[in-house]
Amino acid sequence: GDHSPSLRELDQLPGVTAVWYRLGLQLGVRADDLDMIRRNYPRDANVCKIMMFAEWQRGDANPTYETLVRALASIGKGKLAESVCSTQGISLSVLGDTDVTKFHQSHEEMESDAVTTAKRRIKYLQNEYEELVIMTQEAVKAKSPTLTQFRTKITLRLPETIRSEMESSLMEKIPFISN
């Protein structure tokens, strides 16, 4: 139970992909490094997870399963922590007197995770939108024949829900969108 887990073993842990960032913080990976990983692979949480584990192993003098199960328990992944303990032959006592009720991620935490993800998505869409506005303005200036293409691109790339909210500000910036 005291050996260093391989990246392959870490990759196979179930249910970690969605919480890779929080787990990374608990394992002592610097937030700067985690942010950089997230910027480099914004659409692939699985790659982020593996990079995070690699970073943990590089930065920690002694990355053990014990450290891992404590970190898992501390972010509400107690069931997983317990199962890692049993497969690795680690005594549950390494989890200390962590109250078992704390093991299961609270409703609030799950909600705040969802909110964080939604906020990230919105930020991404806003950037996407601003890019399109700039492209379109340039096309207007250049009297480019691709105007209608831009228009289609804008409407296609903005999801239904966000489209109406953005429509009005689009109309201010690019009058032809309205017709």
Backbone as CSV, one residue per row, in Angstrom:
resi,resn,N_x,N_y,N_z,CA_x,CA_y,CA_z,C_x,C_y,C_z
1,GLY,0.827,-1.206,0.000,0.000,0.000,0.000,0.853,1.243,0.000
2,ASP,2.176,1.072,0.124,3.013,2.247,0.295,3.690,2.684,-0.995
3,HIS,3.483,1.908,-2.068,4.180,2.274,-3.299,3.492,3.436,-4.004
4,SER,4.211,4.015,-4.939,3.688,5.148,-5.690,2.779,4.638,-6.791
5,PRO,1.556,5.155,-6.866,0.650,4.680,-7.914,1.138,5.090,-9.303
6,SER,0.969,4.197,-10.277,1.376,4.550,-11.641,0.305,5.428,-12.278
7,LEU,0.689,6.160,-13.316,-0.296,7.002,-14.012,-1.422,6.150,-14.579
8,ARG,-1.080,4.946,-15.029,-2.108,4.055,-15.570,-3.132,3.712,-14.486
9,GLU,-2.626,3.386,-13.281,-3.543,3.063,-12.177,-4.407,4.276,-11.829
10,LEU,-3.774,5.442,-11.806,-4.500,6.664,-11.456,-5.561,6.984,-12.501
11,ASP,-5.214,6.746,-13.770,-6.144,7.031,-14.858,-7.401,6.187,-14.741
12,GLN,-7.254,4.999,-14.145,-8.389,4.076,-14.094,-9.306,4.296,-12.894
13,LEU,-8.948,5.229,-12.017,-9.822,5.504,-10.877,-11.150,6.066,-11.382
14,PRO,-12.268,5.468,-10.975,-13.557,5.952,-11.474,-13.994,7.251,-10.792
15,GLY,-14.688,8.094,-11.530,-15.323,9.261,-10.915,-14.396,10.397,-10.524
16,VAL,-13.167,10.385,-11.024,-12.219,11.419,-10.636,-12.145,12.528,-11.680
17,THR,-12.477,12.176,-12.929,-12.329,13.136,-14.025,-13.045,14.454,-13.744
18,ALA,-14.271,14.353,-13.241,-15.069,15.567,-13.019,-14.504,16.453,-11.912
19,VAL,-13.746,15.863,-11.001,-13.241,16.644,-9.858,-11.717,16.787,-9.889
20,TRP,-11.121,16.623,-11.084,-9.647,16.612,-11.169,-9.021,17.864,-10.573
21,TYR,-9.658,19.014,-10.754,-9.067,20.274,-10.294,-9.021,20.314,-8.763
22,ARG,-10.149,20.014,-8.138,-10.202,20.045,-6.670,-9.287,18.990,-6.056
23,LEU,-9.243,17.825,-6.714,-8.370,16.774,-6.206,-6.907,17.224,-6.298
24,GLY,-6.573,17.858,-7.416,-5.216,18.379,-7.595,-4.817,19.331,-6.474
25,LEU,-5.725,20.244,-6.127,-5.439,21.185,-5.033,-5.184,20.428,-3.731
26,GLN,-6.031,19.416,-3.460,-5.875,18.637,-2.224,-4.566,17.854,-2.210
27,LEU,-4.087,17.480,-3.401,-2.837,16.723,-3.481,-1.623,17.652,-3.422
28,GLY,-1.895,18.970,-3.356,-0.806,19.925,-3.213,-0.240,20.444,-4.528
29,VAL,-0.974,20.201,-5.636,-0.528,20.775,-6.905,-0.894,22.260,-6.896
30,ARG,0.020,23.117,-7.342,-0.234,24.558,-7.296,-1.375,24.947,-8.231
31,ALA,-2.203,25.889,-7.763,-3.337,26.355,-8.564,-2.874,26.893,-9.917
32,ASP,-1.723,27.571,-9.929,-1.165,28.079,-11.191,-0.977,26.963,-12.207
33,ASP,-0.420,25.848,-11.721,-0.172,24.713,-12.612,-1.495,24.120,-13.097
34,LEU,-2.457,24.016,-12.175,-3.766,23.470,-12.552,-4.444,24.371,-13.584
35,ASP,-4.326,25.689,-13.376,-4.935,26.624,-14.324,-4.309,26.485,-15.702
36,MET,-2.981,26.298,-15.713,-2.299,26.161,-16.986,-2.761,24.889,-17.702
37,ILE,-2.895,23.811,-16.943,-3.391,22.556,-17.522,-4.778,22.785,-18.119
38,ARG,-5.619,23.488,-17.359,-6.992,23.719,-17.825,-7.009,24.581,-19.092
39,ARG,-6.104,25.570,-19.155,-6.029,26.399,-20.359,-5.546,25.596,-21.565
40,ASN,-4.601,24.695,-21.325,-4.049,23.916,-22.432,-5.011,22.869,-22.980
41,TYR,-5.876,22.343,-22.108,-6.802,21.294,-22.557,-8.221,21.641,-22.121
42,PRO,-8.765,22.763,-22.626,-10.054,23.222,-22.100,-11.198,22.261,-22.383
43,ARG,-11.048,21.416,-23.393,-12.176,20.559,-23.752,-11.954,19.100,-23.379
44,ASP,-10.900,18.817,-22.623,-10.630,17.414,-22.327,-10.257,17.196,-20.865
45,ALA,-11.295,17.023,-20.039,-11.085,16.851,-18.593,-10.250,15.608,-18.307
46,ASN,-10.353,14.607,-19.190,-9.602,13.382,-18.940,-8.097,13.614,-19.063
47,VAL,-7.710,14.366,-20.081,-6.295,14.717,-20.234,-5.861,15.590,-19.058
48,CYS,-6.719,16.536,-18.678,-6.424,17.396,-17.522,-6.124,16.552,-16.287
49,LYS,-6.957,15.537,-16.082,-6.791,14.671,-14.910,-5.417,13.999,-14.931
50,ILE,-5.044,13.441,-16.086,-3.763,12.739,-16.176,-2.600,13.710,-15.984
51,MET,-2.700,14.901,-16.602,-1.651,15.900,-16.437,-1.522,16.315,-14.970
52,MET,-2.671,16.433,-14.305,-2.667,16.809,-12.893,-1.939,15.742,-12.067
53,PHE,-2.259,14.462,-12.330,-1.585,13.390,-11.590,-0.078,13.384,-11.867
54,ALA,0.285,13.640,-13.135,1.706,13.679,-13.501,2.406,14.805,-12.740
55,GLU,1.726,15.940,-12.660,2.253,17.107,-11.941,2.421,16.784,-10.454
56,TRP,1.427,16.099,-9.887,1.484,15.688,-8.476,2.706,14.801,-8.244
57,GLN,2.890,13.822,-9.131,4.000,12.892,-8.953,5.346,13.574,-9.132
58,ARG,5.374,14.584,-10.014,6.624,15.287,-10.211,6.963,16.161,-9.001
59,GLY,5.945,16.781,-8.430,6.185,17.747,-7.360,6.262,17.162,-5.960
60,ASP,5.691,15.977,-5.775,5.642,15.375,-4.447,6.806,14.395,-4.312
61,ALA,7.600,14.564,-3.247,8.761,13.697,-3.068,8.330,12.246,-2.901
62,ASN,7.140,12.046,-2.323,6.704,10.691,-2.032,5.193,10.552,-2.274
63,PRO,4.783,10.483,-3.555,3.348,10.406,-3.841,2.807,8.999,-3.592
64,THR,2.091,8.812,-2.497,1.622,7.465,-2.145,0.105,7.348,-2.259
65,TYR,-0.364,6.103,-2.209,-1.804,5.859,-2.175,-2.435,6.458,-0.925
66,GLU,-1.672,6.470,0.180,-2.205,7.045,1.423,-2.579,8.510,1.224
67,THR,-1.633,9.253,0.598,-1.896,10.665,0.325,-3.134,10.795,-0.548
68,LEU,-3.209,9.928,-1.553,-4.321,9.974,-2.499,-5.657,9.727,-1.802
69,VAL,-5.734,8.676,-0.951,-7.041,8.378,-0.341,-7.468,9.485,0.621
70,ARG,-6.504,10.106,1.299,-6.866,11.230,2.180,-7.437,12.382,1.355
71,ALA,-6.780,12.663,0.217,-7.248,13.749,-0.649,-8.646,13.434,-1.196
72,LEU,-8.851,12.188,-1.602,-10.159,11.786,-2.119,-11.244,11.973,-1.067
73,ALA,-10.955,11.513,0.154,-11.937,11.629,1.231,-12.256,13.097,1.503
74,SER,-11.245,13.944,1.401,-11.456,15.349,1.756,-12.296,16.106,0.731
75,ILE,-12.436,15.562,-0.501,-13.301,16.253,-1.468,-14.626,15.504,-1.667
76,GLY,-14.975,14.662,-0.703,-16.283,14.009,-0.761,-16.310,12.729,-1.572
77,LYS,-15.123,12.200,-1.900,-15.081,10.946,-2.655,-14.740,9.788,-1.704
78,GLY,-15.463,9.726,-0.580,-15.165,8.742,0.457,-15.337,7.296,0.019
79,LYS,-16.394,7.056,-0.755,-16.639,5.687,-1.233,-15.445,5.194,-2.046
80,LEU,-14.956,6.064,-2.934,-13.808,5.734,-3.764,-12.567,5.556,-2.883
81,ALA,-12.384,6.445,-1.911,-11.254,6.342,-0.986,-11.267,4.977,-0.295
82,GLU,-12.461,4.578,0.149,-12.590,3.277,0.825,-12.221,2.135,-0.114
83,SER,-12.690,2.214,-1.359,-12.428,1.104,-2.267,-10.945,1.046,-2.648
84,VAL,-10.291,2.212,-2.769,-8.847,2.218,-3.037,-8.108,1.590,-1.853
85,CYS,-8.538,1.943,-0.631,-7.938,1.337,0.557,-8.027,-0.176,0.488
86,SER,-9.205,-0.685,0.134,-9.343,-2.141,0.154,-8.542,-2.802,-0.955
87,THR,-8.519,-2.201,-2.175,-7.737,-2.848,-3.239,-6.238,-2.738,-2.979
88,GLN,-5.810,-1.681,-2.288,-4.376,-1.498,-2.039,-3.926,-2.071,-0.705
89,GLY,-4.881,-2.658,0.023,-4.540,-3.226,1.318,-4.103,-2.158,2.317
90,ILE,-4.720,-0.990,2.236,-4.401,0.087,3.176,-5.447,0.080,4.279
91,SER,-4.998,0.257,5.519,-5.943,0.288,6.618,-6.785,1.562,6.534
92,LEU,-8.079,1.392,6.802,-8.982,2.551,6.734,-8.590,3.626,7.747
93,SER,-7.728,3.255,8.692,-7.347,4.237,9.712,-6.565,5.407,9.122
94,VAL,-5.984,5.226,7.903,-5.261,6.359,7.314,-6.206,7.512,7.010
95,LEU,-7.501,7.177,6.909,-8.463,8.236,6.653,-8.736,9.018,7.939
96,GLY,-8.070,8.619,8.999,-8.231,9.310,10.276,-9.645,9.142,10.775
97,ASP,-10.085,10.080,11.607,-11.436,9.957,12.143,-12.408,10.763,11.290
98,THR,-12.077,10.862,9.994,-12.980,11.575,9.095,-14.380,11.018,9.291
99,ASP,-15.278,11.871,9.637,-16.655,11.464,9.840,-17.212,10.929,8.521
100,VAL,-17.781,9.728,8.571,-18.238,9.089,7.330,-19.281,9.942,6.604
101,THR,-20.037,10.733,7.346,-21.022,11.579,6.676,-20.332,12.624,5.808
102,LYS,-19.100,13.016,6.191,-18.360,13.999,5.405,-17.888,13.371,4.098
103,PHE,-17.889,12.031,4.066,-17.374,11.325,2.907,-18.159,11.610,1.651
104,HIS,-19.435,11.815,1.808,-20.248,11.872,0.609,-20.487,13.329,0.264
105,GLN,-20.086,13.668,-0.926,-20.079,15.063,-1.343,-21.446,15.687,-1.090
106,SER,-21.446,16.816,-0.422,-22.710,17.436,-0.073,-23.404,17.964,-1.323
107,HIS,-24.696,18.125,-1.183,-25.530,18.642,-2.262,-25.028,20.004,-2.714
108,GLU,-24.695,20.847,-1.731,-24.216,22.205,-2.036,-22.954,22.129,-2.887
109,GLU,-22.049,21.211,-2.512,-20.788,21.099,-3.241,-21.046,20.680,-4.682
110,MET,-21.953,19.712,-4.852,-22.243,19.241,-6.190,-22.835,20.381,-7.007
111,GLU,-23.720,21.152,-6.357,-24.330,22.277,-7.037,-23.281,23.311,-7.418
112,SER,-22.365,23.595,-6.490,-21.384,24.635,-6.795,-20.439,24.173,-7.899
113,ASP,-20.185,22.872,-7.975,-19.402,22.337,-9.092,-20.113,22.596,-10.414
114,ALA,-21.417,22.353,-10.413,-22.208,22.545,-11.628,-22.213,24.014,-12.027
115,VAL,-22.332,24.883,-11.024,-22.330,26.326,-11.288,-20.997,26.757,-11.892
116,THR,-19.901,26.261,-11.306,-18.569,26.594,-11.813,-18.436,26.185,-13.270
117,THR,-18.869,24.977,-13.571,-18.792,24.480,-14.942,-19.617,25.363,-15.873
118,ALA,-20.822,25.725,-15.439,-21.695,26.570,-16.259,-21.049,27.935,-16.505
119,LYS,-20.453,28.504,-15.458,-19.805,29.810,-15.600,-18.664,29.734,-16.603
120,ARG,-17.898,28.641,-16.540,-16.792,28.469,-17.489,-17.323,28.403,-18.916
121,ARG,-18.424,27.674,-19.082,-19.027,27.520,-20.405,-19.489,28.876,-20.938
122,ILE,-20.115,29.662,-20.067,-20.599,30.985,-20.465,-19.434,31.866,-20.895
123,LYS,-18.367,31.838,-20.096,-17.178,32.633,-20.411,-16.674,32.247,-21.805
124,TYR,-16.611,30.950,-22.047,-16.123,30.453,-23.328,-17.014,30.963,-24.467
125,LEU,-18.325,30.884,-24.259,-19.261,31.318,-25.299,-19.173,32.818,-25.532
126,GLN,-18.958,33.566,-24.460,-18.832,35.015,-24.623,-17.609,35.356,-25.460
127,ASN,-16.508,34.666,-25.191,-15.290,34.898,-25.982,-15.528,34.555,-27.438
128,GLU,-16.169,33.433,-27.639,-16.521,32.951,-28.971,-17.349,34.021,-29.694
129,TYR,-18.313,34.570,-28.952,-19.227,35.578,-29.491,-18.470,36.858,-29.862
130,GLU,-17.609,37.312,-28.943,-16.855,38.536,-29.212,-15.983,38.374,-30.456
131,GLU,-15.400,37.209,-30.591,-14.578,36.919,-31.757,-15.398,37.062,-33.038
132,LEU,-16.606,36.514,-32.990,-17.478,36.564,-34.164,-17.881,37.995,-34.499
133,VAL,-18.158,38.774,-33.454,-18.530,40.177,-33.680,-17.393,40.902,-34.391
134,ILE,-16.178,40.691,-33.900,-15.019,41.353,-34.511,-14.863,40.919,-35.965
135,MET,-14.959,39.607,-36.198,-14.842,39.094,-37.566,-15.888,39.747,-38.470
136,THR,-17.098,39.853,-37.928,-18.194,40.398,-38.724,-17.977,41.877,-39.014
137,GLN,-17.561,42.620,-37.988,-17.301,44.044,-38.191,-16.244,44.248,-39.269
138,GLU,-15.222,43.394,-39.234,-14.177,43.496,-40.256,-14.746,43.214,-41.645
139,ALA,-15.625,42.232,-41.701,-16.244,41.890,-42.979,-17.097,43.046,-43.486
140,VAL,-17.813,43.697,-42.564,-18.644,44.840,-42.942,-17.762,45.947,-43.509
141,LYS,-16.669,46.247,-42.788,-15.750,47.289,-43.249,-15.221,46.965,-44.635
142,ALA,-14.892,45.712,-44.842,-14.282,45.316,-46.116,-15.333,45.102,-47.199
143,LYS,-16.599,45.324,-46.857,-17.720,45.069,-47.781,-17.570,43.662,-48.384
144,SER,-17.233,42.744,-47.495,-16.916,41.403,-47.956,-18.170,40.647,-48.402
145,PRO,-18.056,39.838,-49.443,-19.201,39.049,-49.911,-19.571,37.951,-48.908
146,THR,-18.742,37.753,-47.907,-19.006,36.640,-46.992,-19.904,37.073,-45.834
147,LEU,-20.511,38.242,-45.975,-21.356,38.774,-44.910,-22.405,37.777,-44.456
148,THR,-23.108,37.191,-45.434,-24.167,36.252,-45.065,-23.586,35.016,-44.398
149,GLN,-22.400,34.629,-44.821,-21.755,33.482,-44.165,-21.507,33.790,-42.699
150,PHE,-20.994,34.998,-42.450,-20.730,35.377,-41.065,-21.999,35.341,-40.247
151,ARG,-23.042,35.850,-40.864,-24.309,35.919,-40.161,-24.777,34.513,-39.779
152,THR,-24.686,33.604,-40.723,-25.078,32.224,-40.472,-24.205,31.634,-39.383
153,LYS,-22.911,31.910,-39.485,-21.967,31.364,-38.524,-22.313,31.822,-37.114
154,ILE,-22.635,33.097,-36.993,-22.975,33.621,-35.678,-24.196,32.912,-35.127
155,THR,-25.243,32.838,-35.937,-26.468,32.228,-35.429,-26.274,30.746,-35.161
156,LEU,-25.480,30.080,-35.974,-25.261,28.653,-35.746,-24.416,28.398,-34.506
157,ARG,-23.427,29.278,-34.282,-22.506,28.975,-33.203,-23.010,29.362,-31.833
158,LEU,-24.017,30.212,-31.797,-24.571,30.550,-30.488,-25.735,29.616,-30.186
159,PRO,-25.685,28.941,-29.045,-26.794,28.056,-28.666,-28.094,28.856,-28.540
160,GLU,-29.196,28.189,-28.844,-30.539,28.770,-28.822,-30.747,29.691,-27.616
161,THR,-30.446,29.170,-26.437,-30.738,29.885,-25.195,-30.023,31.224,-25.109
162,ILE,-28.785,31.253,-25.578,-27.975,32.454,-25.434,-28.248,33.413,-26.576
163,ARG,-28.723,32.856,-27.694,-28.903,33.649,-28.898,-29.772,34.872,-28.650
164,SER,-30.937,34.659,-28.019,-31.866,35.769,-27.843,-31.271,36.841,-26.932
165,GLU,-30.557,36.404,-25.884,-29.948,37.377,-24.976,-28.923,38.229,-25.706
166,MET,-28.219,37.614,-26.641,-27.135,38.323,-27.294,-27.612,39.080,-28.521
167,GLU,-28.802,38.717,-28.980,-29.336,39.292,-30.205,-29.338,40.823,-30.129
168,SER,-29.830,41.354,-29.011,-29.989,42.810,-28.906,-28.633,43.510,-28.975
169,SER,-27.628,42.968,-28.269,-26.329,43.635,-28.307,-25.678,43.457,-29.670
170,LEU,-25.984,42.344,-30.319,-25.498,42.139,-31.681,-26.071,43.198,-32.604
171,MET,-27.368,43.495,-32.435,-28.046,44.436,-33.310,-27.444,45.844,-33.169
172,GLU,-27.064,46.185,-31.938,-26.419,47.482,-31.751,-25.114,47.535,-32.546
173,LYS,-24.343,46.439,-32.462,-23.017,46.456,-33.061,-23.063,46.249,-34.565
174,ILE,-23.971,45.355,-34.993,-24.038,45.023,-36.418,-25.484,45.097,-36.859
175,PRO,-25.899,46.238,-37.396,-27.313,46.478,-37.685,-27.955,45.397,-38.566
176,PHE,-27.212,44.831,-39.524,-27.871,43.933,-40.465,-28.367,42.623,-39.840
177,ILE,-27.924,42.312,-38.660,-28.331,41.048,-38.044,-29.848,41.008,-37.832
178,SER,-30.437,42.199,-37.659,-31.838,42.216,-37.225,-32.835,41.758,-38.284
179,ASN,-32.504,41.960,-39.565,-33.555,41.692,-40.566,-33.851,40.208,-40.760
